[in-house]
Every structure is written in C-alpha cells, then in structure tokens.
Amino acid sequence: MTDATTATTVNGHEGAAVRREIVDIIASRTLYDESYLLPESHFEADLGIDSVIHESILALVKERFALAAPLPDGLYTIRELAAAVEEALAAAGRTGAAAPSPDPAPASAPEDPVLEAVLRAAMHHTQYRRDQLPLDADFEGELGIDSVVLVSIVADCARDLGLPDDLAGTLTAPSPRDLIAELRAYRETEGGDGARAATGTRTATGTGTGTRTATGTSTSTSTSTSTSTPDLAAPWDSRSMKDFVEGRDGDLFAKTRSFRSYLRGREAEHLYWYGMPLHSRCGNRALILDELTGTKREFLMFASNNYLGVANHPKVIEAVCEATRSFGATHTGSRFIGGTNMLHKELERRLAAFKGRPACIVYPGGYAANLGTISALVKSYDTLIVDKLNHMSIVDGARLSGAVRKIYQHNDMADLERILKRCDDRTAGRLIVADGVFSMHGDICDLPEIVRLGKEYGARVMVDDAHATGVLGARGTGTAEHFGLKGEVDLELGTMSKSLAGMGGFVVGDEDVIEYLRFYANSYVFAAGIPAGVAAGLIASLDLIESEPERITRLWSNIRFLHGLLADAGFDLEHSESAILPLVIGDERRALEMGRAVRARGLFCQTVVFPGVPLGDARLRVSVTCEHTREDLESAAGIFVDAARETGVLPKAG
C-alpha cells in the first residue's frame, strides 16, 4: 500500500475532497456527466481523453491544488491521479484542500438535490468547475451562459428532479441561486418529489396539432402536401424549433422523426421555405425552384450577401476557370501537407494589404476562422468576453476553448466595463470579441469604446467583419476603417463568401500572432484549404473592389433609399446602419406568414426565427446590394407594405 493510499484511508474526508475537485476538473474539460467519472475510469480507454486534453487536465489539477512539483507519469485513472495529488500534498505538509477560490459555490449537501442538480447541469454544459460557479453570479454577464445553454441546463435539472420535460422553455432565472429557488418552488407546487412527471406517462398538449410526451417524441396530424396553396385551415402548431433541442430518448434518432413531422407541417403551410435551389445566377433577380409546388419562378432577390455585385463578374468567373484548369479542382490536403498553392500565398498577401495589417491567415470558412482562432488563443484559464448578439461561430469557438465566458448586453459599453472591472486577475488573458455588423440586426458595434476599454483593462480585441468587409469604410475594408481605427484592433476576421464573392475565412493581425495560429488553430492545421480556383477568384474580386470604388457608393445609395422607404412606411428597422435591414415583427407565426405573403408577390428575403434569433424576436432580413436598381427598391418597398398589411404587421390602408 502506498503512502498516499494510507493517507486516504486514515483521512477519508480529505481523500474525498481531492477526488471531488479532480472529478470537477475532468468534467469541465470533457463535458462528461459526473456519473460517468468513476475512480477506475481509464482516461483514454474509458473516457476517450487524448493526450492534449490529458495534459490540460494535469495542468488544471496542479493549478487548483497549487502543486510546485510536477505530477508523475503513468497516471491513467482518476484514482491514480487523486492518489498522486494526495501524496504531493502530504509531502508538502498540507491537507487535501485545494487552493482557495475567490467566490466558490458552496459544497452541496445530500439533502439538497435541487442545488446539486443545478450545479451538476451547469458544469456539464459550460465546462466550468464547481468553484467557478458562484450562486449569485449573473448567468450572462458573469458566467457567459446564454438563453440556449440555459434551456439545456433547466432540461437536465427537470430530468434529474422528475419535473415536466417542457419546463426548460419557461424558466428564465438570472442566476444559479434564482434558478434553484424557482425549481424548488416548482417542486413544492407540483407535489414535492415530482413523481407525477417521473412516471413517464405525462402528456402535454399544445395549442396546435402536435402532442408531446415525456420522452421528447411527438406526433402531428400535419403532412406534407404538393398543392400550390398552403393549408390555411389546419390548426396552428404553436411549437418552434426550440422544442426539439432537448428531446431525450433511448433511440438517438427519435428527435429527428419528431422534428420531421413538425417540419412537414410547416412546409404544408408554405411557412418554411428554406434551402430552395436556385436555377440561375444570383443577382438582383434569381430563378428559384419551389420544391413544395414543383414550380420555378423569378424572384426579386433580397437574400443575397453579394453586396458589391462581383460574384457574377466575368473577370472573377474567368479567374476561377483559368486557375482550375491550371491547378485542378482541389489539393486533397491541408495547408501543411501538400495543400498550399502559390495562389493561397498571394491571396493572404492581398488580404493583409487590403485590410492594412502585416499578415493574414486564410481558413476553409468563416465559421472555421472563428472556431480555430478563438480556441487556439484562449484557454481554460483565460476569459472571453462577447456581445450577446454575436454570431454562432463565436459562441461555439468560446465553448471549444473551455475559457471562462462572459456576455455583455448588446452594444452596452457600461455593461462591458462592469464585466472587465470584475476580471481582476491580470495573470490570465482576456479577449473581447464582437461582430462588426450584427448579422440579424444590421447595427454596428461600438468599436471605439471597445478598443478604449480593451486598452484600459488589458484585454485584446477581435472584430468579426463578416458583414462589414466590402460595406463599411470608404474602401470597404470594414469596421476599423469606418471608425478610423486601422491598426488599433488586434485581430480582424472576415469571410469571403459575401462581398468578396468566394469561399473561406481569414484573420489579419500582427505577424507573430498569425504565425502562431498557423500551428495551433486546429480548423486550419487539420482541414483542407480552399481550392486554387476559388483563391484566384477572390484575388480578382479584390482587384475589382479596389479599382471600382463606385460599387460601394452605389451600394450605400441603395441602402439609404430603401431604408427611407421602409422607415417611412412604419417598419421597425431597429438601429441598422449597414446593408442588412431587419423588419422586426416579434411573433414567430406572424413573421412566417409575412414571409409567405412576400414570396407570393415575387420577392425573396430571409425569414428569421429561432435559433437565428431568440423567441419573440422574429423578423424578415432584407439584404441590399449595389446591383439593385431604383425600380427594384421601389417594387420591394411596395411588396413589403402590401404583405405587412395583409398579415397585420402594419395597419390596413385607410
């Protein structure tokens, strides 16, 4: 028997405390439920923990217990790791207590299952340890837990406590302590132990035709139809896509069948019209096949991000074709292993010059750029601070990084400063990330204040210019140019599938940062790059944008004209200052019905519902390009007004 084992046997309380802390750390790095983390669980064979994650766990354990000496090699199970920590603590003359936390959540008692359920669920869905979950912390501002993650946390708690499975969409507590109180009150109201819901026989009938069960499955009387007119007589199915996020069943695919039934009902009513294929080039007009009716129709196109109209330019198309003939369809390898073409190097040079920064890295996509950059730079001991309305790729990059995450209210600089003030540990890094133009709202981040606060509180700043590149600034180089802050923003990220008329994503910044990303951003290292033909087309697009600044002038003339028509008609456009004009409606049903009415009049724009926006914030998203004519814009305004009056979004004429 080792000295550590003896120590654990003599003082079981201290040994249990060590194991508790270690299990919390492993859960935070793997997202495993703690019930899977048994003492004899082998890190690799049982838990699938690779060498990279294993090293990060060991580093967190050393930090948490303030161990000076390195841990020994050959620690393959939770029991072995705990014994090694206990031995190191004993050698240092210390007990099993970990390093103190600034404001830890209290250890849960066996008689308080609600507290334990909330902490366990929050740890599982956030990668946080128990000591990183103060009960009075604000879910968004201090813990970075948005409404989508909160739904999952409440769903887990409901399952563990035997409460109704549809509780997840109804509780919106601001902090863990408030959530505990709401769950405790609900249990008492429902009869204490929630046995009624736990039997698995409860059913909940909505206002529509769907019936949900406690297993998360559903049935619906709505079926797909190929008729040319929607079934307006069918009862309204009040569910949204949010209702299918947390469906649980022993059959992994049960939720897919449930969602399919719901989807077919929406399609039968011609409310969901997503993914319809174009049968022409996409300009100010496009020929689209309605797969629900089998008919093709030309639509006025207001759903394209081809803001500067270069996607169909002959020079761009010829550049794509010529490079493809010269270099082939693709490279069949990552940028590190046979996948770098001379055109990739030239594209990175051109993008860096266009953005006015020293260096550039090109990723396979804009989503990959956010995912790879954030997860490479920000680690579990760092803090990521993000705007509430940032793009999902930033949200997922934050989750992948495992960092402490904090959300400030949209464009609220006082809230951002409040959060930065509370990030008082200057030994760890901080990164503020914001969209330049918010993709579903069209407004612009307050970049001058973000940069000022970043400098004051020692935080780096990254701006996502996906919808700002080609739109903001006299040269179209993005948000930093728009505010006269070139060189003041640490990292500028962009996508090439919008104004630049290609595919891929990129990040520009200082050379040492970009070089680091080439070796540590997994979505760059372990993914194939964009084809040479696409790179050549992007270079040609940059040539056009730089040589024809009148495209940006024409774009902004169109934006201002249509914005004025829609605002004068009474639409809520929020604070849009870009090529994205949101027609805010709120109610999901009414937004879907207005989208249908707009399409019936020959115009196509995006109908945005959950998860594109939160429930209650549904809208139509109108994208303006420089290719739209004055006649297009006037016709569009008339169509929106007529459709809004038909569906009750605007009052009837007269």
N, C-alpha and C positions, 0 to 999 in steps of 0.2 A: 504494500500500500504506500503511495507517495505521500510526501508531507502535505501536499495540497489536499489530497483526499482525506487525510487525517484531520486537517483543519476544518474541512467542510463537515465532517462527521461530528467534530466537537462543537462546532457552532453552526448548526444548520440554518439559522436565521441569516447569518452573513452570506453563506453559500447561496441561499435562495435569492438574496438581494442581488448578488453578482449575476446569477443566471437570468434574473428578471431584466436587468439592464442589457445584457447581451442579446436576449431574445428581442427586446425592443429595437436594438440597433439592427439586427438582421432583418426584422420585419420592415424597418424603414428603408432598407436598401433593396429589398426583393419584392415588396408588396404582398408577401405571404400573410395569410391569417395566422395568428399566433398558435392556433390549434395544430398547425402543421409542423411547428418547430419543436420537435421532441428532443430530449437530451442526446439520443443516439443518432439523430439525423445527420447523415453524411453530407457535407457541403456540396459536393459535386454529384455523387450518385443519387442521393435522395432529393436534394433541393435544386439541382441544376445551377449552382453558383459557380461561375467560371473564375479564372484566376484574377481577372480585373476587378470583379465585384468582391472577391475574397480579400484582395489587398485593401480595398476601400473599407471593408468591414473591420479588418485588423487595425487600420489607421484610426477609425472612429472609436474602437474599443480603447486603444492607447490614449486617445484624447479624453474620452469620457472618464477614464479611471486615473488620468494623469500619470501614466507609467513612463518612467525615464528610460528603462532598458527595453530593447526590442523583445517581442514575444518569440518563443522558439518556433522552429519549423515543424512541420508534421502535425499541425492541429487540424484534424479533418472532421471533427464532430463538435456539436455545441457543448457537450460535456467536457471534452478535452480543452476547448477554448476557455470555458469557465474555470476549470481546474488550474490552467496556466495563469489566469488572471489572479485567482486566489493565492497562488504560490508567490506571484510577484508582489502582491500586496502584503503578504505575510513577511516576505524578505525585507520589505521597506518599513515594517513595523506598523502597518496600517490595517484598518478593518476592511470589511467588504463594501464600504460606502464609496460611491462614485464621486467624482468632482461635483461641487455644488452647482445647481442651475440657478439662473437669475430669478425665475418665477415659474417653478415647475408645477405641473398638475399634481395634486395630492394622490398618493397611492390609494387605489380603490379598495374598499372593504368588501368581503364576501357578501355582506347583507345589502349591498347597494348595486344591484345588477344593472340599473339604468346608467349610472356613472361609468361602470366598466364597459357597457355596450357602446357608449358614445366614444370613449377613448379608443377602444379597440377598432371601431369603424373608422374613426378619423385617422388613426395611424395607418390603417390598411390602404386608405385612398389618397394619402398625402405624402407618404414616405417619411413622415415625422416620427421622432421618438416620443415617448410619453413625457419626457422632461421638456419637450418643445411645444407642449400643448397647454398653456395656461388656460384655466377655465374661463377667465374673464376677457380673454383676447377676442378681438373682433374677427369674425370669420374671414372677411375680405381684406380689410386694411392691414391686419397683423399676421394672419395665417395664410393669406392668398387662396382661400377656399371659395371658389365661385359658386353660383347657383346650381350649375350642373353637377359639380362634385358633391355639393350639399345634398342633392337629391339621392345620390348613391349612399352617402353616409346615413341618411334617415332610413333608406330602404334596408340597409344592413341592420340598423337598430330595431326596426319593426320586425324583421325576421327573427332576430335573437330574442326579442321580448314577447313574441307571439301577438304582435299588433297587426292591424289590417295592412295589406301589402300596398294599398293605394295611399297610404299616409305620406309617402315621400313627396308628393306634389303639393301638400297642404301646409307643411311646417316650414317657416322661414325665420328661424331664430337667429339673432345677430351674433351669438357667442355660444361656446360649448355649455356654459352654465345655464343659459337661457334654454338651449335645446334639451338639456337634462330636465329642467323644470317642466317644459311642455310635454315631454314624453312621460314624465312621472304623473302629471295631471291627467294625461290621456289614459294611462293605465288605470288610474283610480276611477275615472269616469266610466271606462269600459268594463269595470268589474274586477280590477286588481291584477290578475295574472294573465289576462288576455287569452284565456283558454278558448273563448268562442272563435277567435281568429285562428288559433293554433291548430284547430281540428282539421283544417284544410277543406272544410265543406262550405265556407262562407262564399257567397257570390255577391258581386256589386254590379248593379245595372246602371248604365249611364243614360243620358237623355237621348242617345241615338239608338241604332240597331245593334250595337256591339254589346256582348256580355263578357265580363272579365271574371276570372276565378282566382283563387289564392295562389295557384301555381304560376300565374302570369300568362296563361294561354287565353285566347279569345276566339269568339266566333262572330260572324257578321252575316247578315242577310243580303248585304250589298254584293253584287257580282259585276264583273267586267262586261261592258257592252260595246258593240261595234257600231251602234247607231250614230247618226250625225248630230243628234241633240242630246244633251245631258238629261238624266233622270231627276227632274226638279221636284217630283212628288215624294221621293224617298225621304224618310225621317232623317234628321241631321245627326250624324255621328259626331259627338262632341269631343272625341279623343283627338290628341295631337301626337306628333312623333315622340314627344316626351314620355308618353305612356308605354313605350316599348323599350325604354332604356334599361330598366331594371327587371325585366321578366325573368323569373328563375324557374328552371325545370330540369329534371334529370336528363332529358334529351336536349342537347345543346342547340338543336335546330328548331325547337318548339317556338321560340320567339320569331323565327323567320316566317313560319306559317301564319302566326298571329298577325304579323305586320303585313304579310301579303294580302290577307283578307281585307285589312284596313285600306291598303294601297289601292286595291281593285275598286273599293267603294269610292274613293276619292277620284279615281280615273273615270269611273262611270258617270260621275257628275261633272267631268271635264274641269276639275279644280286643280289636280296635279298634272302638269304639262311639262315635266322635267325631262331633259335628255332627248328631246325630239331632234331628229337628224336633219342637218342642212343638206340641200341638193344643189348648192351653188356656192360661189364665193360669198363671204360675209362682208358686205359694205353697208351703205345706208339702207339698203334693202337686201333681202335674202329669201330664197325659195326654201321652205321648210315642209317636211312631210309630217302631217299629223297622224301618228301611228294608231290613235284611237279611232279615227274615222277612215284611214287609208287614203286621205286626200292630200294633195300638195297645194300650197298657196304661197304667194309672195307677201311678205310682211314688211312693214316699216321696221327696221331693226334698231332697237334702243336697249339691247342687252349685250352689246359688244364692248370689250375693253381696248379696241383698236383705236385709241384716242386720236392718234395723229395720222391714221389712214395709210400707213406704209405697208400693211400686211399684203396688199394685193398689187403693190407697185412692181412694174416689170423688172426694174433693176434688182429688187430683192429676190423675186422669183428666179431670175436668171442666175444670180449668185448662188442660190441654193442648188439649182440644177447642175451648174458647172462644177461646183465643189463635190457634189455627189458623184458625178461622172469621173472626177479625178481621184477621189479618195474612198469611194464606196459608200454603202448605205450606213455603216456604223463601224465601230472599232473593236467590238467584242471584248473590251477590257476596261478596267478602271484607269483613272489618270495616272496612277503609279505603275501600272503593269500593262504597258503597251497601248494605253488608251489616250495618250496625249498627242494631239496633232498640232502642226505649226499654226493652224488657224485658232486653236484654243489660246495659244500664247499671244497671238495678235489681238484676239478679242479681249483678253484680260488687260492688255496694254491700252487698248482703245477705251474700254470702260473706265479704267483708272483716270485716263486723261479727260474723258467726258465729265466725270464726277469731280475732277480736280483733286485727286488723292494719290498718294505714292504707289499703291499696289492694289491688286484685285484678285479674288479667287472666284471661279465660276463653278457652281454646283449643278447637278442634274435638274433641279427645280427650285422654285422659290420656297416651297414648303421645306425641302431638304436644306436650304440655306439657313432658315431659322432654326430648324431642328439641330443641325450639325454645329452651327456657330455657338448657340446658347449652351448646349450640352458639353462642348469642348472647353469653353472658357469658365463656366460657372459650375462649382462643385457643391457637395452637400454642406460644407461649412461656409459657403458664400450666401449672399442674399440677392434675389432677383425681384425687382420692383416693376410692376407692369400696370398699364392703364386697363381699366375694367372692360373696355371695348376692343382690346387688341385682337388681332387675327388668331384663329385657332392654332396655326402653326407656332406662334409664340407661346401659347398656352401649353401645347404639347412639348415644346422644347424645354419649358420650365419644369414640367413633370419629369421628363427624361433626365434632366440634370440632377434631380434629387435635392436641389437647393432649398433654402428657406424662401418661401414665396410670399410676397405682399402685393396687394391690389389697391391702387388708389382710385378714387372715384373719377369718372371720365373727365379729363382735362381740368381737374380740380387741383390747382397748384398748392393751395393751402393744405389739402389732404396729403399731397405728395411730400410736402415739407414736414408735416406731422410724422409721417412714416419714417422719413430719413432721420429725423431727430431721435427716434426710438431705436434706430440701428446704430447703437453707440459702441459696438465692438469694432474698432478700427483695425483689428488684426485680420479680419476676413474681408473679402472683396464684395463690392456692390455693383450691380449693373441695372440701369434704368432702361427699359425698352418700351417704345411707343410707336404705333403706326404714324406715318407722316400724314396720310389721308386715311381716315377710317372708312373701311370698305363698304359698310352698310349704312353709313350716316353722311359721308361726304364732307365732314368738317376736318379741320387741320389741327394737329397737336400744337400746344403752346411751347414750341421748341426753344425760344429764347429763355423762358423761365426754367424749362427742364435743364438746359445747359448750365444756367446760373446755379441752380440748386445742386446739380451734379458736382460742380467745382467746389461749392461751399462745403458739401458734406462728403467729399472724397469718393464719389460714385462715377463710374464710367457710363457713357450714354450711347445707345444704339437706336437708330431710327429706321423703321421699315418703310421704304419708299415705293412699295409695290404699285400704288395708285398715284404716286406723286411724280415718279420719273416720266418725263415727257409731258407733264401737265403743269407743274409748279416751277416758277423761275423763268426769267427771260429766255434762257437757253433750254429750259425744260429739264434741268439736271436735278430738280427735286426740292425737298423741304428746306435743306440748308441754304440753297441759293435763294429761295423765296424770302427767307428771313435775313439774308446777308450774313450767314454763319458758316461759310465754307471754311473747313479746317478746324472748326470748333467742336464738331461732333465726332466722337471716337470711331464709330462704325456706321456706315450707311449701307443698308441692304436693299436689294431690288429684285424684281422678277423681270424676265424677258418675254413673257407671254402676253404682255399688254401693249404699251406704246412701242416697245422695241420689236414686236411682231415676230417672235420666235418661241423658243422654249428654254427653260433653265432659270437659275437664280444666281445672284452674285453678291459679294460683300467687298466693299472698299475700305481701306484704312491704312495705318502705318505698316511698313514692310515686315517688322518683326511679328506683329500680330497675325498678318496674313500668312506668313511662313509657318507659324505655329499651327494655324488652322489646317494647313495642307497635311499635317502629320497627325492631328488629333481630332479632326471633325470626321466622325465615322461615316456620315452621309456623303462625304467627298472621297474618303480613302477606300471605302468598300462598295462603291457604286460606279457604274459605267457613266462616262461623261456624255455630253450632248454630241450628236453626230457632227462631222465636219461640215456637211451641207447646212445645218442649222446655224453653226458658228459663222459661216460665210454670209448667210442671210442677215444675221444680226449686225455684222460689220457694215453691210450695205445699208441697213436701216439707220445706223449711226451716221453714215455719210449723208443720207437724206435729211435727217433731223438737223444736223449741223449746218447743212448747206441751204436749207429751206426753212428759215425761222418763221416764215409766214404761216406755216401749218399751225404753230402754237397760237399765233394771232387769230387765225380763223377759228380755232377751237374755242378760245375764250370769248370771241364774238358770239358763237353759238350758245355757249353756256349761259352767258348773261341774258341773251334773248329769250331762251326757253325758261330760264329761272324766273324772269319777269312775268311771262305769260302765266306760269303755273301759280306763282305767288299772288298775282292779281286775281286769279280765279278762286282763291281761298284755300289752296292746299297748304298743309303743314310740311315745309321743307326743312325743318329743324334749323341747323346752322351751317348748311352746306356752303362750301367755298371751293368746290372742285368740279370735275366733270361728272360726279355722281350726285344725282338729285333724288333724294328719298321722298316718296309720297307716303307720309306716315298715316296709318289707318288705325292701328292698335288691335282691334278684334281680328282674330285669325280667319274666321268664317267670312267676314265682310271683305278682307283683303283678298282671299282666294276668289270670291265671287267677282270682285272688281277686276282681278287679273283675267278671269274668264271673259268678262264683258269687253275688256280692252282687246283681247285676241280676236274676239268675234268681229271687231271693227277693223281688223287687219294690221294691228301693231303688236309687236312682241317686246316685252321687257320682263325683268325678273320679278316673280312673286316670292317674297322672302318671309318665311315663317320659322318656327323653332326647328332645328337648332341654329339657324342663321342669325336669329335674334331671339331674345327671351320671349316667353309667352306674354301676350298683351302688348307687344311692340311690333306687330306685323306691318308690312309695308310693301309697296312696289318700289323697285330700284331702277331708276332710269339712267342710262349711260349715254352721254353726249360725245360725239366725235366731230372732227373737223370736216368729215365727208358729208354731214347732214346739210341739206340745202335749207334756205329760208322757208320754202314750201313744206319740206319735211317737218320742220319745227312747228309751223302753224297747224299743220294737219295733226301732229301728235298732241298738241295742246287741246285741240278740239275733241279728239278721241278721249283723252283723259277726263275732260269735263263731262262729256256725254255719259261715259261709263260710270263716273262718280255719282252723277245724278240718278242714273238707273239703279244703282246699288245702295243709295242712301249715304254715300260718303260725303257728298255735297248736297245741299238742298235743291229741290226741283226748281227749274227756271220759273220765274214769275211768282 
